[in-house]
Structures are given as structure tokens and as C-alpha cells.
Amino acid sequence: MPPSDQPVPLAKGSQPPANRVAEAELRASDADRERIAELLRDAYAEGRLTADEHAERLDAAYHARTLGELVPLTRDLPNHQPLTAERSAVGPAAAGAPAPRPPARQEPISLWTAFGGVSRKGRWQVGSEIRATAVFGGIDLDLSDAVFESPEVLIVANTFCGGIDIKVPENVTLIGEGFGIFGGFDVREQTAADPHAPVVRVKGSAVLGGVEAKPKRGAKLKEWVRRQLGS
């Protein structure tokens, strides 16, 4: 038996093992790209990345061919986790595979005001449902710079002697279904050019008040195009 520090001779007729591809050169999977995209979305929502930085890195993530191209995109973020061949393995039982990320926010976001005002704008995470109720007050709901976690968002807007103003990006589909009693329920519906664009549905009522939903000029959601079309 040869010493442990000596190479074991190859069996007759066998071939030497092929040189392994450097890990950074391994091909990235769709799951690898999506995992990095999720980390970037979180960083953007937390204010760690500007809108331009987020868009630039997200574009690079979805066009990355190898693991080595993905790693620098989150290296300076607190939630960075190195990508390895084991993490990139297919299947939930892959050795070292991280726990799956939780699904998009399921619990509704609730906004309520009476004899006052509530405003939600800027970078914030939007799940599948938002409930807004204004009684003798006003709610300003701006989704133009929000991070969409769901392909469809339902906004239930009800007001009594108050007003609810809703703004969405220009390139999403906006649909309305509501009524006004001595008030107005106005949704400026639009259909996005891309069939994969997020859909925002506004429903509810306006009694002695008003609900208005419309696109915000110049505000466009960039992420969904790359997320839906992949690399």
C-alpha cells in the first residue's frame, strides 16, 4: 500500500480526472440570479442603494453568465452571502443550500386615519394587498418608487368625508372598480404595453368624499421587466 502522501497510481486503462472549472467561472442558474435580485431589492427598500444603483446592479444580475459575475453585486451589502457550487446545486436537498426565501408579503398593509392625514411614499415594500380608510381625513398613497413584491396588488380604498389619493408608476396596469355617494371614485385606468407588467387593482367606495388613482408622470417601475424576462 503506497504512503498516504503519495499519489495513488491510476488503474490500467483509466484516464486522469479532468481539471475542475474554477468556481467563479461556473455557469449561474436562474435561481442564482433571482437570489441576488432579492438581496438587491431588500437593499434598495432599506435605502442602502439609490434607484440608479439598484437598476444598474439588477440589470447586471439578470445578465450574469457566471457565479463570478454575481458575487460583486452584493459584496458591499450586509446581507451578502457567497455563492458557491454547492449553493448553486439543483434541488432543496443540495448540500449547503440556503433556506428558501419567504414568499411575498401576504398580510395586508393597513392605513387608517380619522380627522387627520396619513402619507406613504418613497421606497417601501408593497405586498399583494393594501387597505386604506379615511374618515374626515386624507391618505396619500404613492407607489411610484415602491418595491413590488407581488405581480398583482389590490388596493381597497374607502373614505367617508375624506379623500384618498393613489399614484402608481406609468408602466403598470391600473384597473378600478368602486362607487361614490355624494362623492367621486375616479380611477384613470391604463393597460401596460408589456403583458408581464404588474397589475394594480383599486376597489372601494367614496361617501361624501373622493378616491382618485392615477399614473404619476415620469415615474416608471424598471425592475419587473428584467425579473419577468429573466437573463
C-alpha positions as CSV (number, residue, x, y, z in Angstrom):
1,M,0.0,0.0,0.0
2,P,1.6,3.3,-1.0
3,P,2.1,6.0,1.7
4,S,-0.8,8.4,2.2
5,D,1.2,11.4,1.0
6,Q,2.0,9.7,-2.3
7,P,-0.4,9.8,-5.3
8,V,-2.4,6.7,-5.9
9,P,-1.5,5.1,-9.2
10,L,-4.2,5.1,-11.8
11,A,-5.8,1.7,-12.7
12,K,-4.7,0.3,-16.0
13,G,-6.6,1.9,-18.9
14,S,-8.1,4.7,-16.8
15,Q,-7.8,8.4,-17.6
16,P,-6.7,11.2,-15.2
17,P,-9.6,13.4,-13.8
18,A,-10.4,16.5,-15.9
19,N,-9.3,19.8,-14.4
20,R,-12.2,21.3,-12.5
21,V,-13.6,24.6,-13.7
22,A,-12.8,27.5,-11.3
23,E,-15.8,28.2,-9.2
24,A,-16.1,31.8,-10.3
25,E,-16.4,30.5,-13.9
26,L,-19.2,28.2,-13.2
27,R,-22.4,29.0,-15.0
28,A,-25.1,30.8,-13.0
29,S,-28.6,29.4,-12.8
30,D,-31.9,31.2,-12.8
31,A,-32.2,30.5,-9.1
32,D,-28.7,32.1,-8.5
33,R,-29.7,35.3,-10.4
34,E,-33.1,35.5,-8.6
35,R,-31.4,35.1,-5.2
36,I,-29.1,38.1,-5.9
37,A,-32.0,40.1,-7.3
38,E,-33.9,39.5,-4.0
39,L,-30.9,40.7,-2.0
40,L,-30.7,43.8,-4.1
41,R,-34.5,44.5,-3.7
42,D,-34.1,44.3,0.1
43,A,-31.1,46.7,0.0
44,Y,-33.0,49.2,-2.2
45,A,-36.0,49.1,0.1
46,E,-33.8,49.7,3.1
47,G,-32.2,52.7,1.5
48,R,-28.7,51.1,1.0
49,L,-28.8,51.6,-2.7
50,T,-30.0,54.5,-4.8
51,A,-32.6,54.0,-7.6
52,D,-29.8,54.2,-10.2
53,E,-27.5,51.8,-8.3
54,H,-30.4,49.3,-7.8
55,A,-31.4,49.4,-11.5
56,E,-27.7,49.0,-12.7
57,R,-27.0,46.1,-10.4
58,L,-30.3,44.4,-11.1
59,D,-29.6,44.6,-14.8
60,A,-26.1,43.1,-14.3
61,A,-27.6,40.3,-12.1
62,Y,-30.1,39.2,-14.8
63,H,-27.5,39.3,-17.5
64,A,-24.8,37.5,-15.4
65,R,-23.5,34.3,-17.0
66,T,-21.3,33.0,-14.2
67,L,-21.2,33.0,-10.4
68,G,-18.1,35.2,-10.5
69,E,-20.2,38.0,-12.2
70,L,-22.8,37.8,-9.5
71,V,-20.6,37.9,-6.4
72,P,-19.5,41.6,-6.7
73,L,-23.1,42.8,-6.9
74,T,-23.8,42.2,-3.2
75,R,-20.3,42.1,-1.7
76,D,-20.7,45.6,0.0
77,L,-24.1,44.7,1.5
78,P,-24.8,43.4,5.0
79,N,-26.9,40.5,3.7
80,H,-24.2,39.3,1.2
81,Q,-23.7,35.5,1.1
82,P,-21.0,34.0,-1.0
83,L,-22.3,32.0,-4.0
84,T,-20.7,28.5,-4.2
85,A,-21.2,25.5,-6.4
86,E,-22.9,23.8,-3.5
87,R,-25.4,26.7,-3.1
88,S,-26.0,26.6,-6.8
89,A,-26.8,22.9,-6.8
90,V,-30.3,21.9,-8.0
91,G,-32.9,20.7,-5.6
92,P,-33.9,21.5,-2.0
93,A,-31.7,18.8,-0.6
94,A,-28.5,20.2,-2.2
95,A,-25.6,20.3,0.3
96,G,-25.2,23.8,1.8
97,A,-28.3,25.1,0.0
98,P,-29.7,28.2,1.9
99,A,-33.2,28.1,3.2
100,P,-35.8,29.3,0.7
101,R,-36.8,32.9,1.0
102,P,-40.3,33.6,2.3
103,P,-43.0,34.3,-0.2
104,A,-44.1,37.9,-0.9
105,R,-45.8,39.7,1.9
106,Q,-49.2,38.1,2.4
107,E,-50.7,40.2,5.3
108,P,-52.4,43.4,4.1
109,I,-50.9,46.7,4.7
110,S,-53.4,48.8,6.6
111,L,-53.6,52.6,6.5
112,W,-56.3,54.4,8.6
113,T,-56.9,58.0,9.6
114,A,-59.7,60.0,11.3
115,F,-59.6,63.8,11.5
116,G,-56.0,63.7,10.3
117,G,-53.7,62.6,7.5
118,V,-51.5,59.7,6.5
119,S,-48.9,59.6,3.8
120,R,-46.9,56.6,2.4
121,K,-44.4,57.3,-0.2
122,G,-40.7,56.9,-1.2
123,R,-39.1,53.4,-1.0
124,W,-41.3,50.9,0.7
125,Q,-42.2,47.3,0.1
126,V,-45.6,46.6,-1.4
127,G,-47.2,43.2,-1.0
128,S,-50.4,41.8,-2.5
129,E,-53.0,43.9,-0.7
130,I,-53.3,47.4,0.8
131,R,-56.3,48.6,2.8
132,A,-56.8,52.4,3.1
133,T,-59.6,54.0,5.1
134,A,-60.0,57.8,5.6
135,V,-62.7,59.3,7.8
136,F,-62.8,63.1,7.9
137,G,-59.2,62.9,6.8
138,G,-56.8,62.2,3.9
139,I,-54.5,59.5,2.8
140,D,-51.7,60.0,0.2
141,L,-50.6,56.6,-1.2
142,D,-47.7,56.8,-3.6
143,L,-46.4,53.6,-5.2
144,S,-44.3,55.3,-7.8
145,D,-41.0,54.4,-6.1
146,A,-42.2,51.3,-4.2
147,V,-40.6,47.9,-4.4
148,F,-43.3,45.5,-5.7
149,E,-43.2,42.0,-4.1
150,S,-46.2,40.7,-6.0
151,P,-47.3,40.7,-9.6
152,E,-50.7,41.9,-8.6
153,V,-51.6,44.5,-5.9
154,L,-55.2,45.0,-4.6
155,I,-55.9,48.4,-3.0
156,V,-59.1,48.6,-1.0
157,A,-59.9,52.3,-0.6
158,N,-62.9,53.5,1.4
159,T,-63.5,57.1,2.5
160,F,-66.2,59.0,4.4
161,C,-66.0,62.7,4.3
162,G,-62.3,62.4,3.4
163,G,-60.0,61.8,0.5
164,I,-57.6,59.1,-0.7
165,D,-55.0,59.9,-3.4
166,I,-53.3,57.0,-5.1
167,K,-50.3,57.3,-7.5
168,V,-48.8,54.4,-9.4
169,P,-45.9,54.1,-11.9
170,E,-46.6,54.9,-15.6
171,N,-45.8,51.4,-16.8
172,V,-48.1,49.2,-14.7
173,T,-51.7,48.2,-15.5
174,L,-54.2,50.1,-13.4
175,I,-57.8,48.9,-13.0
176,G,-60.6,50.4,-10.9
177,E,-63.9,49.2,-9.5
178,G,-65.8,51.4,-7.0
179,F,-68.6,53.8,-6.4
180,G,-69.2,57.3,-5.0
181,I,-72.2,58.5,-3.0
182,F,-72.3,62.3,-3.0
183,G,-68.6,61.9,-3.8
184,G,-66.3,60.7,-6.5
185,F,-64.4,57.4,-7.2
186,D,-62.1,58.1,-10.1
187,V,-59.5,55.6,-11.4
188,R,-57.6,56.5,-14.6
189,E,-57.3,53.1,-15.9
190,Q,-54.5,52.1,-18.2
191,T,-53.1,48.9,-19.7
192,A,-49.4,48.4,-19.7
193,A,-47.7,47.6,-23.0
194,D,-46.0,44.6,-21.6
195,P,-48.3,41.7,-20.6
196,H,-46.0,40.8,-17.7
197,A,-46.3,44.2,-16.0
198,P,-47.6,44.3,-12.5
199,V,-51.4,44.9,-12.1
200,V,-52.8,47.4,-9.6
201,R,-56.5,47.0,-8.8
202,V,-58.3,49.7,-6.9
203,K,-61.7,49.0,-5.4
204,G,-63.9,50.5,-2.7
205,S,-66.2,53.5,-2.1
206,A,-66.3,57.2,-1.6
207,V,-69.1,58.7,0.6
208,L,-69.1,62.4,0.8
209,G,-65.5,62.3,-0.2
210,G,-63.2,61.2,-3.0
211,V,-60.9,58.5,-4.1
212,E,-58.5,59.2,-7.0
213,A,-56.0,56.8,-8.6
214,K,-53.7,57.7,-11.5
215,P,-50.3,57.2,-13.0
216,K,-47.6,59.5,-11.8
217,R,-46.0,61.2,-14.8
218,G,-42.3,60.4,-15.3
219,A,-42.3,57.6,-12.7
220,K,-41.6,54.1,-14.1
221,L,-41.0,50.8,-12.5
222,K,-37.9,49.3,-14.0
223,E,-37.4,46.0,-12.2
224,W,-40.3,43.9,-13.4
225,V,-39.2,43.8,-17.0
226,R,-35.9,42.1,-16.2
227,R,-37.4,40.0,-13.4
228,Q,-40.1,38.5,-15.8
229,L,-37.9,38.1,-18.8
230,G,-35.0,36.6,-16.9
231,S,-31.5,36.8,-18.2
